[in-house]
Amino acid sequence: MSTTEPSGAAGPPAATAESPAPGPSRRAFIATTSAVGGVIAAGGLAAGPLLGEAGAAAPQAPSSQVALTVNGRRYTVAIDNRTSLLDLLREHLELTGSKKGCNAGACGACTVLVDGQRVNSCLTLAVRLDGAEVTTVEGLSHGERLHPLQQAFIDEDAFQCGYCTPGQIMSGVGCITEGHTGSKDEIREWMSGNICRCGCYPKIVRAVEQAARRK
């Protein structure tokens, strides 16, 4: 069968001023646009400066030197001004007893004493503590002799997973020192910033009561 069109068959209309030449099909237009767009994107990435290239380094964050006493030992460290006390303790001084829980001051796992006062170390800028005295859970015992509250937590079985325990103990020590142990309700109120997800609250209250009696 012949595929040659008869000489008399009408072909596509010639382009005239009144009848412009037909444009590309929809499929051809999309394919062309995608190809051009890819070339432009690739060219833009290749031509533009990349973050971290030599000569375009980001400015360094300001840093300071801080001298403070932690658990009776004097430290002088150079730190980024944005460093929290918690990160200073854990990352710079390798005192990992204080735990990073919520890192937003809501759970109390990071509680330490600064000049005798309870603070959430995750919210405390270390640069502001030049000359301060910090006590962490590592600094409570004297050699093999535990702090009375540490011993009370063992006696009362006041922990399960143990993650919140250092913060609970440090907050309890502050609570006893501040004299807020007159009743179970008072202890609960003044320990309310420390969350125990295992639900050991009754035993924690008993441990604080026991340590307060031994004071």
C-alpha positions as CSV (number, residue, x, y, z in Angstrom):
1,M,0.0,0.0,0.0
2,S,1.5,3.3,-1.0
3,T,2.0,6.0,1.6
4,T,2.6,8.8,-0.9
5,E,-0.1,11.4,-0.7
6,P,-1.9,12.1,-4.0
7,S,-0.7,15.2,-5.8
8,G,-4.0,16.8,-5.4
9,A,-4.4,16.3,-1.7
10,A,-4.6,19.5,0.3
11,G,-1.6,20.1,2.6
12,P,-1.5,22.3,5.7
13,P,-2.3,25.9,5.0
14,A,0.6,28.2,4.2
15,A,1.4,30.9,6.7
16,T,-0.1,34.2,5.8
17,A,-0.5,37.6,7.6
18,E,-4.1,36.6,8.4
19,S,-3.2,33.0,9.4
20,P,0.0,32.8,11.5
21,A,2.1,29.7,11.5
22,P,0.9,27.2,14.1
23,G,3.0,27.1,17.4
24,P,4.6,24.0,19.0
25,S,2.4,21.4,20.5
26,R,1.6,21.4,24.3
27,R,3.9,18.4,24.9
28,A,6.8,20.0,23.0
29,F,6.3,23.3,24.9
30,I,6.4,21.6,28.3
31,A,9.5,19.6,27.4
32,T,11.4,22.7,26.1
33,T,10.4,24.8,29.2
34,S,11.6,22.0,31.6
35,A,14.9,21.7,29.8
36,V,15.5,25.4,29.8
37,G,14.5,25.7,33.4
38,G,16.9,23.0,34.4
39,V,19.8,24.7,32.6
40,I,19.0,28.0,34.3
41,A,18.8,26.4,37.7
42,A,22.1,24.5,37.2
43,G,23.8,27.6,35.9
44,G,22.6,29.6,38.9
45,L,23.9,27.1,41.3
46,A,27.2,26.8,39.5
47,A,27.6,30.6,39.2
48,G,26.4,31.7,42.6
49,P,28.7,31.8,45.7
50,L,28.3,28.8,48.1
51,L,27.9,29.3,51.9
52,G,31.2,28.5,53.6
53,E,33.4,29.2,50.6
54,A,36.8,30.8,51.3
55,G,36.5,34.5,51.4
56,A,32.8,34.4,52.4
57,A,33.1,32.9,55.9
58,A,30.5,33.8,58.5
59,P,31.6,36.1,61.2
60,Q,32.7,34.3,64.4
61,A,30.3,34.6,67.4
62,P,31.7,36.7,70.3
63,S,33.4,34.8,73.1
64,S,34.5,35.5,76.6
65,Q,36.7,34.1,79.3
66,V,34.8,33.0,82.4
67,A,36.2,32.1,85.8
68,L,34.0,30.2,88.2
69,T,34.2,27.6,91.0
70,V,32.4,24.3,90.4
71,N,32.1,21.8,93.2
72,G,35.0,23.6,95.0
73,R,37.3,23.6,92.0
74,R,38.3,26.7,90.2
75,Y,37.9,26.8,86.4
76,T,38.8,29.4,83.8
77,V,37.4,28.7,80.3
78,A,36.9,30.6,77.0
79,I,33.4,30.1,75.7
80,D,31.0,31.3,73.1
81,N,28.8,33.9,74.8
82,R,25.7,31.9,73.9
83,T,26.8,28.9,75.9
84,S,24.4,27.8,78.6
85,L,25.7,26.8,82.1
86,L,24.4,23.3,81.3
87,D,26.5,23.0,78.2
88,L,29.5,24.4,80.0
89,L,29.2,21.7,82.7
90,R,28.5,18.9,80.3
91,E,30.6,19.7,77.2
92,H,33.5,21.7,78.6
93,L,34.0,20.4,82.1
94,E,32.7,16.9,81.5
95,L,30.3,17.0,84.5
96,T,27.4,15.0,83.0
97,G,25.4,14.5,86.2
98,S,23.2,17.4,85.3
99,K,20.8,16.2,82.5
100,K,19.5,17.9,79.4
101,G,15.8,17.2,79.4
102,C,13.5,19.7,77.8
103,N,16.3,22.3,77.4
104,A,13.6,24.9,77.9
105,G,13.4,25.3,81.7
106,A,10.2,23.3,82.1
107,C,11.4,19.9,83.5
108,G,14.1,20.7,86.1
109,A,16.4,17.8,85.1
110,C,19.3,20.4,84.8
111,T,18.8,22.0,88.2
112,V,22.0,23.1,90.0
113,L,22.9,25.5,92.7
114,V,24.5,28.8,91.9
115,D,25.7,30.7,95.0
116,G,23.3,28.5,96.9
117,Q,20.2,29.2,94.8
118,R,18.4,26.7,92.6
119,V,18.6,27.5,88.9
120,N,17.7,25.8,85.6
121,S,21.2,25.6,84.1
122,C,19.8,25.2,80.6
123,L,18.4,28.7,80.8
124,T,21.4,30.3,82.5
125,L,24.1,31.9,80.3
126,A,27.5,30.8,81.6
127,V,29.0,34.2,80.6
128,R,27.0,35.9,83.3
129,L,28.5,33.7,86.1
130,D,32.0,35.0,86.3
131,G,33.1,34.6,89.9
132,A,30.1,32.5,90.8
133,E,30.1,29.2,92.8
134,V,28.3,26.3,91.3
135,T,27.3,23.0,92.9
136,T,26.2,20.0,90.8
137,V,25.1,16.6,92.0
138,E,28.8,15.4,91.6
139,G,29.7,17.9,94.4
140,L,27.3,16.7,97.1
141,S,29.0,13.7,98.4
142,H,32.2,13.7,100.5
143,G,34.3,10.8,99.2
144,E,32.3,7.6,99.8
145,R,29.9,9.4,102.1
146,L,26.7,10.4,100.3
147,H,24.8,13.6,101.0
148,P,21.8,12.9,103.3
149,L,19.3,13.5,100.5
150,Q,21.2,11.1,98.1
151,Q,21.0,8.5,100.8
152,A,17.3,9.2,101.4
153,F,16.6,8.7,97.7
154,I,18.1,5.3,98.0
155,D,16.3,4.5,101.3
156,E,12.9,5.6,99.9
157,D,13.5,4.1,96.4
158,A,12.6,7.5,95.1
159,F,13.7,6.9,91.5
160,Q,13.1,4.6,88.6
161,C,14.7,5.5,85.3
162,G,16.9,8.0,87.2
163,Y,17.1,10.6,84.4
164,C,15.4,13.3,86.5
165,T,17.1,12.2,89.8
166,P,20.1,14.6,89.7
167,G,17.8,17.6,89.2
168,Q,15.4,16.3,91.8
169,I,18.1,15.9,94.4
170,M,19.6,19.3,93.7
171,S,16.2,20.9,93.9
172,G,15.5,19.0,97.1
173,V,18.8,20.3,98.6
174,G,17.8,23.8,97.8
175,C,14.3,23.2,99.2
176,I,15.8,22.0,102.5
177,T,18.2,24.9,102.7
178,E,15.5,27.4,102.0
179,G,13.4,25.9,104.8
180,H,10.5,24.8,102.7
181,T,9.9,21.4,104.3
182,G,7.3,22.2,106.9
183,S,4.7,19.8,105.3
184,K,4.2,17.4,102.4
185,D,2.2,20.1,100.6
186,E,4.9,22.7,101.1
187,I,7.5,20.3,99.7
188,R,5.3,19.4,96.7
189,E,4.8,23.1,96.1
190,W,8.5,24.1,96.2
191,M,9.5,21.0,94.2
192,S,6.8,21.5,91.6
193,G,9.3,22.7,89.0
194,N,10.9,19.2,88.8
195,I,9.0,16.7,86.6
196,C,9.3,12.9,87.2
197,R,7.9,11.1,84.2
198,C,8.0,7.8,86.1
199,G,5.7,9.2,88.8
200,C,7.8,8.8,91.9
201,Y,6.5,12.0,93.5
202,P,5.3,10.4,96.8
203,K,8.6,8.8,97.4
204,I,10.5,11.9,96.4
205,V,8.5,13.9,99.0
206,R,9.3,11.3,101.7
207,A,13.0,11.4,100.8
208,V,13.1,15.2,101.2
209,E,11.2,14.9,104.5
210,Q,13.8,12.3,105.7
211,A,16.8,14.4,104.7
212,A,15.3,17.5,106.3
213,R,14.9,15.6,109.6
214,R,18.6,14.6,109.5
215,K,19.7,18.1,108.8
